[in-house]
Amino acid sequence: MLAERAAKAIENATVLDRPADAVAGAVSKVLKPGRVKDALSGTPLGHPAHPALIAVPIGSWLSASWLDLVGGRGGRSAASKLVMLGVMSSVPAVLTGASDWSDTLGAERRAGFVHALANSTGLAIYVASWRARRQGKHLKGAGLALAGAGVVGFSGWLGGHLAYALGVGVDTTAFLGGPTDWTEVASEADLADGQPLAATVGVVPILLVRQGARIFALNDRCTHRGGPLHEGKVVGDCIECPWHGSRFRLVSGEIERGPATQSQQVFEVRVDTGRVLVRR
């Protein structure tokens, strides 16, 4: 398929790495782990905020073009206001998208970079459309809006590819269920207090942490971008992901700090004659 070939070409375009890494690094320096990053990531919502926020600018811009086509002279004022509404509402969409994209690497970062460039181009075209309308050049404004819709449409397709083909923003543990029967994963003697330990049951990575007399077990793959939690550190009653700093409570898997939006899967634990066993 042409679309699939185009997506693969973008994913493999290593020429994008240098500028994409530079921009992502700048964004990461500004958006450090904390409340602002959590809000932009959608941590309080339980899912990424960016996909919901893009509906307002896209809807406003397409509605403006519809009025351009069928509204006649009476629809010009409303169409101009809709174009500006789309421009203004694109700001939170840009901020949340930049936050999510800065945590990606490789093919996802390249595709996201092109997605961002296309969105920026589309936004600039819509600003030009609004200015033309303000100057009374309604036909030019309408034409620019159609051009902007084409660019934003391409960007939207690429955004869908990022989410549904590359899994950006998707819980990376969604299809890792874990054992339903008690299954041995480690020896109790291997667990040092406060030191994360990695184990595996089939294809499911397990994180084990001892704190005093209690042993906790969570999925070892961070729900955010798949970071190996056993390489992170224990902070109080939480495990911190070594990649982007998300923190999860050991007892429940709940998010203490983002940018993760989905809680970590936890497993029941019991010890039998020195063997550590887990189950869902």
C-alpha positions as CSV (number, residue, x, y, z in Angstrom):
1,M,0.0,0.0,0.0
2,L,1.2,3.5,-0.8
3,A,0.3,4.8,2.6
4,E,2.3,2.1,4.3
5,R,5.3,2.6,2.1
6,A,5.2,6.4,2.8
7,A,5.0,5.7,6.6
8,K,8.0,3.3,6.4
9,A,10.0,5.8,4.4
10,I,9.4,8.4,7.2
11,E,10.2,6.0,9.9
12,N,13.5,5.0,8.3
13,A,14.6,8.6,7.4
14,T,17.7,8.8,9.7
15,V,18.4,12.2,8.2
16,L,15.7,13.5,10.6
17,D,17.5,12.3,13.7
18,R,19.8,15.2,14.2
19,P,17.1,18.0,14.1
20,A,14.5,15.8,15.8
21,D,16.9,15.0,18.7
22,A,17.8,18.6,19.1
23,V,14.2,19.7,19.4
24,A,13.2,16.8,21.6
25,G,16.1,17.6,23.9
26,A,15.1,21.2,24.2
27,V,11.5,20.2,25.0
28,S,12.7,17.7,27.6
29,K,14.8,20.4,29.3
30,V,11.7,22.6,29.7
31,L,9.2,19.8,30.6
32,K,10.9,17.9,33.4
33,P,8.9,15.3,35.4
34,G,6.4,17.0,37.7
35,R,3.0,18.5,37.7
36,V,3.2,20.4,34.5
37,K,4.5,17.4,32.6
38,D,1.8,15.2,34.2
39,A,-0.9,17.6,33.1
40,L,0.3,17.8,29.5
41,S,0.8,14.0,29.4
42,G,-2.8,13.4,30.6
43,T,-1.8,11.6,33.8
44,P,-4.8,12.9,35.8
45,L,-7.1,11.8,33.0
46,G,-5.8,8.2,32.8
47,H,-5.0,8.5,29.1
48,P,-3.1,11.0,26.8
49,A,-4.6,14.4,26.6
50,H,-3.4,15.2,23.1
51,P,-5.8,13.1,21.0
52,A,-8.8,14.7,22.6
53,L,-7.5,18.3,22.2
54,I,-6.9,18.1,18.5
55,A,-10.7,17.8,17.9
56,V,-11.3,21.5,18.5
57,P,-8.9,23.0,16.0
58,I,-9.6,20.4,13.3
59,G,-13.4,20.7,13.8
60,S,-13.2,24.5,13.7
61,W,-11.1,24.6,10.6
62,L,-13.3,22.1,8.7
63,S,-16.4,23.9,9.8
64,A,-15.0,27.2,8.4
65,S,-14.4,25.6,5.0
66,W,-17.9,24.2,5.0
67,L,-19.2,27.8,5.6
68,D,-17.0,29.0,2.8
69,L,-18.6,26.5,0.4
70,V,-22.3,26.8,1.4
71,G,-22.6,29.9,3.7
72,G,-22.3,32.6,1.1
73,R,-21.5,36.2,2.1
74,G,-23.5,35.8,5.3
75,G,-21.2,33.0,6.5
76,R,-18.0,34.9,6.0
77,S,-17.8,36.4,9.5
78,A,-18.5,33.1,11.2
79,A,-16.0,31.3,9.0
80,S,-13.3,33.8,10.0
81,K,-14.1,33.4,13.7
82,L,-13.9,29.6,13.3
83,V,-10.5,29.8,11.7
84,M,-9.2,31.9,14.6
85,L,-10.8,29.6,17.1
86,G,-8.9,26.7,15.5
87,V,-5.6,28.7,15.7
88,M,-6.1,29.5,19.4
89,S,-7.2,26.0,20.4
90,S,-4.2,24.5,18.6
91,V,-1.9,25.9,21.4
92,P,-2.8,23.3,24.0
93,A,-2.9,20.6,21.3
94,V,0.7,21.6,20.4
95,L,1.9,21.6,24.0
96,T,0.5,18.2,24.8
97,G,1.7,16.7,21.6
98,A,5.2,18.1,22.2
99,S,5.2,16.6,25.6
100,D,4.3,13.1,24.4
101,W,6.7,13.3,21.4
102,S,9.7,14.3,23.4
103,D,9.6,10.9,25.2
104,T,9.9,8.9,21.9
105,L,12.9,7.5,20.2
106,G,13.9,6.1,16.8
107,A,11.1,5.6,14.2
108,E,8.5,7.0,16.5
109,R,10.5,10.2,17.0
110,R,11.1,10.6,13.2
111,A,7.4,10.1,12.4
112,G,6.4,12.4,15.2
113,F,8.8,15.1,14.0
114,V,7.3,15.1,10.5
115,H,3.8,15.1,12.1
116,A,4.9,18.2,14.1
117,L,6.3,19.9,11.0
118,A,3.1,19.2,9.1
119,N,1.0,20.6,11.9
120,S,3.2,23.7,12.1
121,T,2.8,24.2,8.4
122,G,-0.9,23.8,8.5
123,L,-1.2,26.2,11.4
124,A,0.8,28.8,9.5
125,I,-1.5,28.4,6.5
126,Y,-4.6,28.9,8.7
127,V,-3.0,32.1,10.2
128,A,-2.5,33.4,6.7
129,S,-6.1,32.4,5.9
130,W,-7.4,34.4,8.8
131,R,-5.2,37.5,7.9
132,A,-6.5,37.3,4.3
133,R,-10.1,37.3,5.5
134,R,-9.4,40.2,7.8
135,Q,-8.2,42.2,4.8
136,G,-11.4,41.4,2.9
137,K,-9.7,38.8,0.6
138,H,-12.3,36.1,1.4
139,L,-11.7,34.0,-1.7
140,K,-8.0,33.8,-0.9
141,G,-8.7,33.0,2.7
142,A,-11.0,30.2,1.7
143,G,-8.4,28.8,-0.7
144,L,-5.7,28.9,2.0
145,A,-8.1,27.1,4.4
146,L,-8.6,24.3,1.9
147,A,-4.8,24.0,1.5
148,G,-4.4,24.0,5.3
149,A,-7.0,21.2,5.5
150,G,-5.0,19.1,3.1
151,V,-1.8,19.6,5.2
152,V,-3.6,18.9,8.5
153,G,-5.3,15.9,7.0
154,F,-1.9,14.4,6.1
155,S,-0.7,15.2,9.6
156,G,-3.7,13.6,11.1
157,W,-3.1,10.4,9.1
158,L,0.5,10.3,10.4
159,G,-0.8,10.9,13.9
160,G,-3.0,7.9,13.6
161,H,0.0,5.9,12.4
162,L,1.9,7.0,15.5
163,A,-0.9,5.8,17.8
164,Y,-2.3,2.7,16.1
165,A,0.8,1.3,14.2
166,L,3.7,2.5,16.5
167,G,1.8,2.5,19.8
168,V,2.7,6.0,21.0
169,G,0.5,6.8,23.9
170,V,-0.7,3.1,24.2
171,D,-0.2,1.1,27.4
172,T,2.9,-1.0,26.5
173,T,1.7,-3.8,28.8
174,A,-1.8,-4.0,27.4
175,F,-1.3,-7.5,26.0
176,L,1.0,-8.9,28.8
177,G,-1.4,-10.7,31.1
178,G,0.8,-12.8,33.4
179,P,0.1,-16.1,35.1
180,T,-3.2,-16.9,36.6
181,D,-1.8,-19.8,38.6
182,W,0.9,-19.6,41.2
183,T,4.2,-19.6,39.4
184,E,7.7,-19.6,40.7
185,V,9.8,-16.6,39.6
186,A,12.7,-16.4,42.0
187,S,14.4,-17.6,45.1
188,E,13.7,-15.6,48.2
189,A,17.4,-15.6,48.9
190,D,18.0,-13.6,45.7
191,L,16.0,-10.6,47.0
192,A,18.0,-7.9,48.8
193,D,16.0,-5.3,50.7
194,G,15.2,-2.3,48.5
195,Q,17.0,-3.7,45.4
196,P,14.8,-4.3,42.3
197,L,15.1,-7.7,40.7
198,A,14.0,-8.8,37.2
199,A,12.3,-12.1,36.5
200,T,10.3,-13.6,33.6
201,V,7.2,-15.8,33.4
202,G,6.8,-16.8,29.7
203,V,7.0,-13.5,27.8
204,V,5.9,-11.4,30.8
205,P,8.7,-9.5,32.6
206,I,8.3,-9.3,36.3
207,L,9.7,-6.8,38.8
208,L,10.3,-8.0,42.3
209,V,11.1,-5.6,45.2
210,R,11.5,-6.6,48.9
211,Q,10.8,-4.0,51.5
212,G,11.3,-5.4,55.0
213,A,9.1,-8.5,55.3
214,R,7.0,-7.7,52.2
215,I,7.7,-8.6,48.6
216,F,6.0,-6.7,45.8
217,A,5.6,-7.8,42.2
218,L,4.7,-5.6,39.2
219,N,5.0,-5.9,35.5
220,D,8.6,-4.8,34.8
221,R,7.7,-3.0,31.5
222,C,6.7,0.6,32.2
223,T,3.2,1.3,30.8
224,H,4.5,4.7,29.4
225,R,7.2,3.8,26.8
226,G,8.3,0.3,27.9
227,G,11.2,1.2,30.1
228,P,12.7,-1.7,32.3
229,L,11.6,-0.8,35.8
230,H,14.2,-3.1,37.4
231,E,16.9,-0.7,36.1
232,G,15.2,2.2,38.0
233,K,15.4,3.0,41.7
234,V,13.1,2.6,44.7
235,V,11.9,5.9,46.0
236,G,10.0,5.5,49.2
237,D,7.1,3.2,48.5
238,C,7.5,3.6,44.7
239,I,9.6,2.4,41.8
240,E,10.9,5.0,39.4
241,C,11.2,4.3,35.7
242,P,14.8,4.9,34.5
243,W,13.7,6.3,31.1
244,H,11.3,9.2,31.8
245,G,10.9,9.2,35.6
246,S,7.4,7.9,36.0
247,R,6.8,6.6,39.6
248,F,4.4,3.7,40.5
249,R,3.4,2.6,44.0
250,L,4.7,-0.8,44.8
251,V,1.6,-2.0,46.6
252,S,-1.0,-1.0,44.0
253,G,0.8,0.0,40.8
254,E,-0.9,3.4,40.9
255,I,0.9,6.4,39.4
256,E,2.6,8.6,41.9
257,R,4.2,10.7,39.2
258,G,3.9,10.8,35.4
259,P,4.3,11.1,32.5
260,A,2.7,7.6,32.5
261,T,-1.1,7.7,32.2
262,Q,-1.8,4.0,33.0
263,S,-1.1,2.2,36.3
264,Q,1.3,-0.6,36.5
265,Q,0.0,-4.2,36.7
266,V,0.6,-5.8,40.1
267,F,0.7,-9.5,41.0
268,E,-0.1,-11.4,44.1
269,V,3.0,-12.7,45.9
270,R,3.6,-15.6,48.3
271,V,6.7,-17.4,49.5
272,D,6.7,-21.2,49.8
273,T,9.8,-22.9,51.3
274,G,12.1,-20.1,50.0
275,R,10.5,-19.9,46.6
276,V,8.8,-16.7,45.4
277,L,5.6,-17.3,43.5
278,V,3.3,-14.8,41.7
279,R,-0.1,-14.8,40.0
280,R,-2.5,-12.2,38.6
